[in-house]
Amino acid sequence: MMISEDQRVRVIRAILGWESRAFAEKIGVTPNCVTNWEKGRSVPQEKHRNSLAKICEENRIVFDESGIPYQIDRLDATM
């Protein structure tokens, strides 16, 4: 079962421990936009998906086969 886009955004933000405002600033959108993504009212545009991908890369967040994001730690990275 694949994870939905709204779930993916919520999990990424939760992994990072960022408030909506900080998360929105990093992506270049308003906090209301993030809320709409997380509630499934809208989906990120391509440029925002690219920003999300960059944030994930910088913070070592990867996705399993189902699309569920998780953060790798240094131990995982060395194996």
N, C-alpha and C positions, 0 to 999 in steps of 0.2 A: 504494500500500500504506500503510495506516494504522499508526501507531506504537502499541504496546500501552501500557496504563496504567503497568505496571511500568517499561518503558523510558522513558516520559515523566518519571516521578519521578526515575529515575537521572540522566537528562540534565539536568534542572533543577538537581539538587544538584551535578552536575559543573560546570555553567556557573558556578554561584555559588562553587564551590570550598569548600563548607562540609562539615565532618565531620557524620556522622549525628546526633551529639548536638546540635550547634548548629541543624541543620535541624529536628530534632524539637522543640526548644524553641520555635522560631519558629512552628511549626504548632500546638503544644500537645499533642503526643503523646510517647510514649517512643521512644528510639532503636530498640528492638526492633520497634515498630510500623512505622517507616520501613524497616527491614530486611525485614519481611514484605511491605510494598508493593513494594519493589525486587525481591524474589524471586518476586513474583506469587502469594504465599500469601493475600493479602487486598488489598482496594482501599480507598482513602480514602473515608470517609463524606462526605456533602455538605458539612458544616461544615468539614471538613479540605480538601476540594477548593476551597472558598471561600477558605480561608487560603492555599492554594497559589496561587490566582489573584491574590490580593493581593500575595503575595511576588513573583510574576512581574511584575505591574504596577509595583511599586516598583523593581524591578531591570531594567526594560526588556526583559523576556523575552517574546517573541512566538512564535507558532506558524505554520508554513507550511501549505500546503494539505493535507499529509499528517499534520499534527498534531505535526510535529517542532519542538521548542522551539529557539530561538536568541536570542541577546542582540543587540539593536540598539545601535549606538554613536552618538555624537553626530552623526557625519557622516551616517549613514542617517536620523536623525531630522530633519535639516534639508533633506533632498531631497524 
